[in-house]
Amino acid sequence: MEMRHDAGIDVMLLSAEEALRLDRRAIPPRTDVVRVAAPPRETWGALAERGFVRKPAWLVWYSDVGAGEEEWLARLSKGVRYDIRRCRRQAHDELRIELQQPIRPETLDRFLEVYESMVARMRHGVPFATSLRDAILADERHWLLYAHSTDGFAGGLVCREDEETGTVLFRFAAIRPRWRERSLQKVLYVEATSVARAKGFRRVSAGNDPNLYGHIAKPGLMTSKARLGFTPYPADPPTGPGSWRDEADLVIALDRLGDLALILGYPDGLSGGDEQPFFDLAVYGDPRLGGGIESLPFVRSVRRHIPCRPAASPAPS
């Protein structure tokens, strides 16, 4: 057994055998999640009976670029297409959108200033891009699509080309609050997809997320990526501590996760190697906050879970 503090939440890391013997009364009081790394196949059923959700630890989101922009946009709902066109008109009236490759240090630093301010406002924000500044500048496969006006830097999207897989990865986005409200990120996604298509890449990726929406990635991110035509797949984990592909989670409490948490779990009997774009959605908290999560095209079924420990009662006044 090991306790880990992970970006604002406490995770109890157990082996499958320890998890199956777990007396929930012995779980430390501040624990948010109990996690089993790489659970063996023979334990899957027993873990599910005890409330664990078996899942890819990380997800990667892909979308084919299509033959042209109109074909790509045609896959989206009418409402999303209207919103994108409206946002593009606003952006093009007030902003200049430019592509920079290789990325110059001074431009990346302007991006990181906005990025760090955005991360600082998050409950469990982690400034991944800042820690990778030198690596981004050293790798000419990266490019920056950014928008600016007479008022300064409005927002940007750091992308990386992967010739081997024919993919452009949208790695990091940073948008000033005023332009976030006006959906500049959607505009940059569409423009970056057009750049990828023109460069001959066959698909784009909306990045990798840890598969516990409500922690670092919020539930709304899942729905927003899906509405832009992206589909999640099991992803290889980043290198470093906790670099396993699959895990099983038991959510203990939502106190530090929020009013809603979502996990995309493997359907029964499927493994991390199956790489299917269909999942069982585990919902913790109030599903009315999910904004249409049940109708997402990659959701095969929805299972509602109750956290093992109820939310803390407010202190008497």
PyMOL commands that set and color helices and strands:
alter all, ss='L'
color gray80, all
select helices_A, chain A and resi 16-20+24-26+41-49+69-74+78-94+105-120+128-131+133-138+177-180+184-198+219-227+287-289+293-295
alter helices_A, ss='H'
color red, helices_A
select strands_A, chain A and resi 2-6+9-14+33-37+53-56+58-64+96-100+142-149+152-162+167-175+203-210+231-234+246-251+260-265+279-285+299-305
alter strands_A, ss='S'
color yellow, strands_A
deselect
rebuild
show_as cartoon
